Amino acid sequence: MAIEQVQPLIFRVPSVLGPRRFAQWLVVGDERLLLVDSGIDGTIAEHVTPALQEIGRTPADITDVVVSHADVDHYGGNGELRRTAPRARIRSSVEDRPWIESWPVISRERYGWYRRHGLDYDEGTWQWLEQAAGPDTPLDGTVADGETIDLGGITVEVVALPGHSPGHIGVVHHESGTLIVMDAVLERGLYTTSDELISPPPYDSVEAYRGTIDRLRSLRPARLGTSHYAPVEGGAAVTAFLDASAAFVDDLDAVVDAELGTAPAPLEHFWRAGDAALGPFSEMAVELARSVGAHLDHAVANGRAVTSVDARGRQVWGAA
Ligand SMILES: [Zn+2]
């Protein structure tokens, strides 16, 4: 089965990406058809097109695409959409747009962020990221928090859910309590299809990520539509998912705090402590360093830590 009907007009397109679950979402109105995320380069042909066929549609029917955020597994199908879905207007948040449109920019600023701290992905991961990103594809515009998309018979609203990326957005269908959140909240990390924890939850701002968890709670969703998790269905499951996401942030904050000593240390020190305490993570493990960096920024902002550059030119953090 290439498609799952979650609500009368809301569908999940399930697949597997490497070791983990993967999904895009469709909202099918009378007049317009919305796709949330285009996957990696290849996802449109391999998964979205067969899914649409099961409901008697084709990519040519797609009128709207909302890209939730700037990660290759969420926008890499944009080039395919240009070829197969000529009516599709592809949009993202204004914040994430420059990364989504340019491999040189995202590879330097998002995926290459770790290098300034002496950390990096391995060569195989870099090759996979570049291939998955597909060809650079200009977007048609941006969407912002509160904007509604009337598809004919069903209207959804764009909601800003920053933290995992600066401009992460989701799509809400208020009437059914369906929140398509993609990677905006990431529980205690990413799991294999057999529920083994393998990758950390990356976020670049502690305040923004916590704010997103709180905002999602306030919307009282009946279900969450994610990219990489089994369906989160029902209020109790939603609460457990959000509680686990919040607990991870609290736990990592405590680990980083405990490691702040009188001898200032580089990011790698705090990252290794976080990985040991909350992992160990076997895939994309370096991405925990992004969250750890966010906690260190947070500690500096709250006066708990001070940062400086040591004699070797590395940024280091110690107790205030
Ligand atoms: Zn992501």
Residues whose N, C-alpha, C, O or C-beta is under 5 A from the ligand:
A	BS01	ZN	D71 D183
